[in-house]
Amino acid sequence: MTSTLRACVALVVLAVLSTFSGAVRAQAPAVQLGTINFPTSAKPAAQAPFLTGVKALFNFEFDLAGEAFLQAEKADPDFALGYWGEAMSYNHPLWAEQDLAKARRAMEKLAPTAAARSAKAPAGKERMLVESIEVLFGAGDKLTRDIAYADAMKRVHEKYAADDEIATFYALSLLGTARPGDKSIRNAMQAAAIVEGVFQRHPNHPGAAHYIIHAFDDPDHAILALPAARAYSKIAPSAAHALHMPSHIFVQLGMWDDVIASNIVAYKAADDLAAAKGLPRGREDFHTLGWLQYAYLQEGKFDDAARALATAKAVADKDTSPRVRDGYAAMNARQVVETAKWEPLALPGGAVRDGGAPGYDGSAAYVLAAGLSAAHLGDLTTAKVALDKLTAMRTQAESGSNAYRARPFSIMEKEVAAEIAVAQKDPATAEKLLKEATAIEMALDAPSGPTEPIKPSFELYGDLLLSMNRAKDAAAQFEQSLLRTPNRRASVQGLQRATGSRTTTAGGQ
């Protein structure tokens, strides 16, 4: 081959490779987080990552948001909203979580004082947004600051009523003022009304669909969010949280096939992200995996649920962090309780039962399962150890500032004590304890997902009443359970036994 011919061949090969490389790049999936319209004063190079950051915030992908805002800061160091966004990535409003120190450091990169930070932002909505987080990351307890921030966002919304991004952030600030046990739904309904309007105008808006779901996340209102849940499952396929969130509504409606489908894709996305970014395990990935296991259990697909549990165990075997450890322990506990395949569960923590699953003092669900299992197996010594541990957990929770947090421990304590009483042939004491447990549970919010405690006290009480040949009273307990947790398998089957019905639990509504 002549040198000229070789050169021609080389040029052809390079051209083909270049074309192929371009095609591969074109086929690479872009990050899909929904669509927003948020014009700012940023330089063009900063505007694109800024928009990605805001969309990530709307989807609760806080790690992705933080990275995007850092890129915006680098592209335009004088762009105030870049630092605003970075600070916002450290606030998790609906989880009442916040890394205050990191948020303040992000703000101080813009300027050292509130006045100087305000002056760095252009007058108008950008300045008002920068000023609004001074109270969010200012002095006082978290709830006080959340309320003050919602008030600040109300003023921004009133001035820029036609701005849908401001409206969405205002709706989120309203949702962020809620706390467990707060029976007022005024802010949630106001938030829902705001984002419903945004959703109608912009059906691909991630925050609008997302916050409709949060606003209606209870069995009484969930049906109102079903269209948003269906839409949100497609709006932001790059966000694991967005793929999971529709299942909040599906669980509230007992739509188990949909819960399964939602969390299969959500778990893969969360697992992939954790691996790619080196994120801590046990947050989004175990959350979705636990919901997947729960849905399988509700359809009686115990083998599929066991495979989800095995996936969790494989992670827990490598990662001994408390979040992973307790997440796996809770899933292990749910598998035992939901299947009623009672087996010895080791207590105290550190001991290992057959099969290698350790017992964990930090997981109340595991302690509950250990106590219920032991009582059913006639091992009252272990059952009483579990009871003592739950009593200690309740006492510790009561000594804190959040009395609401102690109530689930009190329910679990009474459940184990009742099962011990049943084992001791003392149904009167068992009934007294379970009547008290159901009264406490009635005062709790309905579960926002899988049941907590993992065994509803209504079901235990219903089973006890059936054993006492009080079918009508038992039916009332199972019906009450189904009002709080629609289409839940154990409650449906309990009601069947109490009424002689042959209705079966289904994968859909």
C-alpha positions in Angstrom: 0.0 0.0 0.0 1.5 3.4 -1.0 1.9 6.1 1.5 -0.8 8.2 -0.2 -3.3 5.3 0.0 -2.4 4.7 3.6 -3.1 8.4 4.3 -6.4 8.2 2.6 -7.4 5.1 4.5 -6.4 6.8 7.8 -8.5 9.8 7.0 -11.5 7.7 6.2 -11.1 5.7 9.5 -10.7 9.0 11.5 -13.9 10.3 9.9 -15.8 7.2 10.7 -14.6 7.1 14.3 -15.4 10.8 14.6 -18.9 10.2 13.3 -19.4 7.2 15.6 -18.1 9.1 18.6 -20.5 12.0 17.9 -23.4 9.5 17.6 -22.5 7.9 20.9 -22.3 11.3 22.6 -25.7 12.2 21.0 -27.2 9.0 22.4 -25.9 9.5 25.9 -28.9 10.1 28.1 -29.2 13.7 29.3 -30.1 14.4 32.9 -33.8 14.7 32.9 -35.3 16.5 35.9 -38.3 18.2 34.4 -38.9 21.7 33.0 -38.9 25.1 34.7 -38.7 28.7 33.6 -36.4 30.7 35.9 -34.6 33.6 34.1 -31.9 35.3 36.2 -29.1 37.8 36.0 -26.5 34.9 35.7 -24.0 34.8 32.9 -25.0 32.3 30.2 -22.4 29.8 31.4 -23.9 29.9 34.9 -27.5 29.8 34.0 -27.6 26.2 32.7 -26.1 24.7 35.9 -28.3 27.0 38.0 -31.4 25.7 36.3 -30.2 22.1 36.9 -29.7 23.0 40.5 -33.1 24.4 41.0 -34.7 21.4 39.3 -32.7 19.1 41.5 -33.9 21.0 44.6 -37.5 20.6 43.4 -36.9 16.9 43.1 -35.1 16.6 46.5 -31.9 15.5 44.8 -29.9 17.6 47.2 -26.5 16.2 46.3 -27.0 16.8 42.6 -28.3 20.3 43.4 -25.2 21.2 45.4 -22.9 20.1 42.6 -24.8 22.1 40.1 -24.8 25.3 42.1 -21.1 25.0 42.7 -20.7 24.9 38.9 -22.8 28.0 38.7 -20.6 29.8 41.2 -17.5 28.8 39.3 -19.0 30.1 36.0 -20.1 33.4 37.6 -18.6 34.1 41.0 -20.7 37.3 41.3 -24.0 35.5 40.8 -25.7 35.6 44.2 -28.3 33.0 43.5 -25.6 30.4 43.0 -24.7 30.7 46.7 -28.3 30.9 47.6 -28.9 27.6 45.8 -25.9 25.9 47.4 -27.2 26.9 50.9 -30.6 25.6 50.0 -29.1 22.2 49.1 -28.3 21.8 52.8 -32.0 22.3 53.9 -34.3 19.3 53.7 -37.6 21.0 54.5 -40.0 18.1 54.7 -37.6 16.0 56.8 -37.0 18.8 59.3 -33.3 18.3 58.6 -30.7 20.9 57.9 -26.9 21.2 57.9 -26.8 24.7 59.3 -23.0 25.1 59.4 -22.5 24.2 55.7 -25.4 26.4 54.7 -24.0 29.4 56.5 -20.5 28.7 55.0 -22.1 28.7 51.5 -23.7 32.1 52.2 -20.5 33.5 53.6 -18.7 32.7 50.4 -20.9 35.3 48.8 -20.3 37.9 51.5 -19.6 37.9 55.2 -22.7 39.7 56.4 -26.4 39.7 55.6 -26.3 43.3 54.4 -23.4 42.6 52.1 -25.0 39.5 50.7 -28.2 41.5 49.9 -26.2 44.1 48.2 -24.6 41.5 45.9 -27.9 40.5 44.5 -29.8 42.5 41.9 -32.8 44.4 43.3 -36.1 42.5 42.9 -36.8 38.8 43.3 -33.2 37.7 43.3 -32.4 40.0 46.3 -35.6 38.9 48.0 -34.7 35.3 47.7 -31.2 35.9 49.0 -32.7 37.8 52.0 -35.3 35.1 52.6 -32.7 32.5 53.7 -31.2 34.8 56.3 -34.0 33.7 58.6 -34.0 30.1 57.3 -30.4 29.8 58.4 -30.5 32.3 61.2 -31.1 32.1 64.9 -33.7 30.1 66.7 -34.9 26.5 66.6 -35.7 24.8 63.2 -39.5 25.1 63.4 -39.3 28.9 64.3 -36.9 29.4 61.4 -39.1 27.4 59.0 -42.2 29.5 59.9 -40.2 32.7 59.5 -38.9 31.5 56.1 -42.5 30.7 55.0 -43.5 34.3 55.9 -40.6 35.7 54.0 -41.5 33.6 50.9 -45.1 34.7 51.2 -43.9 38.3 50.7 -41.9 37.3 47.6 -44.8 35.4 46.2 -47.2 38.3 46.8 -44.9 40.6 44.9 -44.2 38.2 42.1 -47.6 36.4 41.9 -47.2 35.4 38.3 -43.8 33.8 38.8 -44.4 30.0 39.0 -40.9 29.2 40.4 -41.5 31.6 43.3 -44.9 30.1 43.8 -43.5 26.6 44.0 -40.8 27.6 46.5 -43.5 29.3 48.6 -45.6 26.2 48.5 -42.7 24.1 49.7 -42.0 26.5 52.5 -45.6 26.1 53.7 -45.2 22.3 53.6 -41.9 22.7 55.5 -43.7 24.1 58.6 -45.5 20.8 59.3 -44.4 18.5 62.1 -45.6 15.0 63.1 -48.7 15.2 65.1 -49.7 18.6 63.7 -53.4 18.1 63.0 -53.8 21.4 61.1 -53.9 20.8 57.3 -54.4 24.5 56.4 -50.8 25.1 55.1 -50.8 21.8 53.2 -54.1 22.6 51.5 -52.9 26.1 50.7 -49.7 24.7 49.3 -51.7 22.2 47.2 -53.8 25.0 45.8 -50.7 26.9 44.7 -48.9 24.0 43.0 -52.1 22.7 41.4 -52.2 25.9 39.5 -48.6 25.6 38.5 -49.1 22.0 37.5 -52.1 22.9 35.3 -50.0 25.6 33.5 -46.8 23.5 33.4 -47.5 19.7 33.4 -43.8 18.9 33.3 -42.9 21.0 36.3 -41.1 18.8 38.8 -41.8 20.8 41.9 -45.5 21.2 41.2 -46.2 17.5 40.7 -43.9 16.6 43.6 -45.5 18.9 46.2 -49.1 18.0 45.2 -48.1 14.4 46.3 -46.7 15.7 49.6 -49.7 17.9 50.3 -52.2 15.0 49.8 -50.1 12.2 51.4 -52.7 10.6 53.6 -55.5 8.1 53.0 -58.2 10.7 53.0 -56.7 13.0 50.4 -54.5 10.8 48.3 -57.0 10.2 45.5 -56.7 13.9 44.7 -53.0 13.5 44.0 -53.3 10.4 41.7 -53.0 12.4 38.4 -49.9 14.2 39.7 -48.4 10.9 40.9 -48.9 9.4 37.4 -47.3 12.4 35.8 -44.4 12.7 38.3 -43.4 9.1 37.5 -42.4 10.4 34.0 -41.3 14.0 34.6 -37.9 13.4 36.2 -36.5 10.0 35.3 -33.0 11.0 36.4 -34.1 11.6 39.9 -34.5 8.5 42.2 -36.7 10.5 44.6 -39.0 11.5 41.8 -39.4 7.9 40.7 -40.2 6.8 44.2 -42.6 9.6 45.2 -45.6 8.4 43.3 -45.6 5.3 45.4 -46.6 7.5 48.4 -50.0 8.0 46.8 -50.1 4.4 45.6 -49.5 3.1 49.1 -52.2 5.4 50.5 -54.6 3.9 48.0 -53.5 0.3 48.4 -52.3 0.0 44.8 -49.6 -2.6 45.3 -48.8 -3.3 41.7 -48.0 0.4 41.2 -46.0 0.6 44.4 -43.8 -2.3 43.2 -43.3 -0.9 39.7 -42.4 2.5 41.1 -39.9 1.3 43.6 -38.2 -1.2 41.3 -37.0 1.7 39.0 -36.5 4.0 42.0 -34.2 1.6 43.7 -32.1 1.0 40.6 -31.7 4.8 40.1 -30.8 5.3 43.8 -28.4 2.5 43.8 -26.7 3.7 40.6 -26.4 7.2 42.0 -25.0 6.1 45.3 -22.4 4.0 43.4 -21.5 6.7 40.9 -21.3 9.5 43.5 -20.0 7.5 46.4 -23.0 8.6 48.5 -23.7 7.0 51.9 -25.9 3.9 51.7 -29.1 3.5 53.5 -30.8 6.8 52.5 -32.7 6.8 49.3 -31.7 3.2 48.3 -32.8 1.5 51.4 -35.9 3.7 51.6 -37.1 2.5 48.2 -36.0 -1.1 48.8 -38.0 -1.2 52.1 -41.1 0.1 50.3 -40.6 -2.5 47.5 -40.4 -5.3 50.1 -43.6 -4.0 51.8 -45.6 -4.0 48.6 -44.5 -7.5 47.8 -45.6 -8.6 51.3 -49.0 -7.0 50.8 -49.5 -9.1 47.6 -48.4 -12.2 49.5 -45.3 -12.5 47.2 -43.1 -13.6 50.1 -40.3 -14.9 48.0 -40.0 -11.6 46.1 -40.0 -9.8 49.4 -37.3 -12.1 50.7 -35.2 -11.3 47.6 -35.5 -7.6 48.4 -34.4 -8.4 52.0 -31.4 -10.4 50.6 -30.4 -7.4 48.5 -30.4 -5.3 51.7 -28.4 -7.9 53.6 -25.7 -7.9 50.9 -25.3 -4.1 51.4 -25.4 -4.4 55.2 -22.7 -7.1 55.2 -20.3 -4.6 53.6 -21.5 -1.4 55.3 -21.9 -1.4 59.0 -23.0 2.3 59.4 -26.0 2.8 61.7 -28.4 3.9 58.9 -27.7 0.7 56.9 -27.6 -1.6 60.0 -31.0 -0.4 61.3 -32.5 -0.2 57.8 -31.7 -3.8 57.2 -32.8 -4.8 60.7 -36.2 -3.1 60.2 -36.7 -4.9 56.9 -35.8 -8.2 58.5 -38.3 -7.5 61.3 -41.0 -6.7 58.8 -40.4 -9.9 56.9 -41.0 -11.9 60.0 -44.0 -10.0 61.3 -45.8 -9.8 57.9 -45.4 -13.4 57.1 -46.1 -14.5 60.7 -43.3 -17.1 60.3 -42.1 -16.7 63.8 -38.4 -17.4 64.5 -35.9 -16.7 67.2 -34.5 -13.2 66.8 -31.4 -12.5 68.9 -31.3 -10.0 71.7 -29.3 -8.1 72.9 -27.4 -6.4 70.0 -24.3 -8.1 68.9 -25.6 -11.6 69.2 -26.2 -13.5 66.0 -29.1 -15.8 65.3 -29.1 -18.7 62.8 -28.6 -17.4 59.3 -26.2 -14.7 60.4 -28.7 -11.9 60.9 -27.6 -9.8 63.9 -30.0 -8.3 66.5 -29.9 -4.5 66.7 -30.8 -2.5 69.8 -31.1 0.6 67.6 -34.0 -0.7 65.6 -37.3 -0.6 67.5 -38.9 -2.6 64.7 -36.4 -5.4 65.2 -37.0 -5.4 69.0 -40.7 -5.5 68.4 -40.4 -8.4 66.0 -38.1 -10.2 68.5 -40.6 -9.8 71.2 -43.6 -10.9 69.2 -41.7 -13.9 67.8 -40.5 -14.9 71.3 -44.0 -14.7 72.7 -45.5 -16.8 69.9 -42.7 -19.4 70.4 -43.3 -19.5 74.2 -39.9 -17.9 75.0 -41.2 -15.5 77.5 -37.7 -14.7 78.8 -36.7 -13.2 75.5 -40.1 -11.6 75.1 -39.6 -9.8 78.4 -36.1 -8.7 77.4 -37.6 -7.1 74.3 -40.3 -5.5 76.4 -37.7 -4.0 78.7 -35.8 -2.6 75.7 -39.0 -1.0 74.3 -39.8 0.5 77.7 -36.3 2.0 77.8 -36.7 3.4 74.2 -40.0 5.0 75.2 -38.6 6.5 78.4 -35.7 7.9 76.5 -38.0 9.4 73.9 -40.3 10.9 76.5 -37.3 12.7 78.1 -36.7 14.6 74.9 -38.5 17.7 73.6 -40.7 15.8 71.2 -43.4 13.8 73.1 -45.0 12.7 69.8 -41.9 10.6 69.1 -42.5 8.5 72.2 -45.9 7.3 71.2 -44.9 4.6 68.6 -42.6 3.1 71.3 -45.5 3.1 73.7 -47.6 1.2 71.2 -44.9 -1.4 70.5 -44.4 -1.8 74.3 -48.0 -2.6 74.8 -48.1 -4.9 71.8 -45.3 -7.1 73.2 -46.8 -7.0 76.7 -50.2 -8.0 75.3 -48.6 -11.0 73.4 -46.9 -12.0 76.7 -50.3 -11.9 78.4 -51.8 -14.0 75.7 -49.0 -16.6 76.1 -49.8 -16.5 79.9 -53.5 -17.3 79.2 -54.5 -13.8 80.4 -56.7 -12.4 77.6 -58.3 -9.7 79.9 -54.9 -8.1 80.4 -54.1 -8.5 76.7 -57.3 -6.7 75.7 -56.7 -3.9 78.2 -53.2 -3.3 76.7 -54.3 -3.5 73.1 -57.3 -1.2 73.7 -54.8 1.3 75.1 -52.4 0.8 72.1 -55.2 1.4 69.6 -56.2 4.6 71.4 -52.6 5.9 71.1 -52.4 4.8 67.4 -55.6 6.6 66.6 -54.0 9.8 67.8 -51.0 9.3 65.4 -50.9 10.5 61.8 -51.8 7.8 59.4 -48.6 6.2 58.0 -46.9 8.0 55.1 -45.9 4.7 53.6 -45.3 1.2 55.2 -46.9 0.9 58.6 -45.1 2.3 61.6 -45.2 0.5 64.0 -44.7 -2.4 61.6 -47.6 -4.2 63.2 -50.7 -2.0 63.6 -52.3 -2.5 67.0 -55.7 -2.7 65.4 -54.7 -6.0 63.8 -53.4 -7.5 67.0 -56.5 -6.4 68.8 -58.7 -7.8 66.0 -56.9 -11.2 66.2 -57.3 -11.3 70.0 -61.1 -10.6 69.7 -61.5 -13.3 67.1 -59.8 -15.8 69.5 -62.4 -14.7 72.1 -65.2 -15.4 69.6 -66.1 -11.7 69.3 -66.3 -11.4 65.5 -68.3 -8.2 65.3 -65.9 -6.4 67.6 -62.9 -7.8 65.7 -64.4 -6.6 62.4 -64.6 -3.1 63.7 -60.8 -3.2 64.5 -59.9 -4.4 61.1 -62.1 -1.8 59.4 -60.4 0.9 61.4 -57.1 -0.4 60.3 -58.2 -0.3 56.7 -59.3 3.3 57.0 -55.7 4.2 57.9 -53.9 1.7 55.6 -56.2 0.8 52.7 -56.0 -2.7 51.2 -53.4 -3.9 53.7 -53.3 -7.7 53.4 -53.4 -8.7 57.1 -56.3 -6.3 57.8 -58.2 -7.5 54.7 -57.7 -11.1 55.7 -58.7 -10.4 59.3 -61.9 -8.7 58.2 -62.6 -11.8 56.0 -62.3 -14.0 59.0 -64.5 -11.8 61.1 -67.3 -11.4 58.5 -67.0 -14.6 56.5 -66.3 -12.6 53.4 -64.3 -14.1 50.6 -63.1 -10.7 49.2 -59.4 -10.9 48.4 -56.7 -8.3 48.5 -55.7 -7.0 45.2 -52.7 -5.4 43.5 -54.8 -2.3 42.5 -57.5 -0.2 44.0 
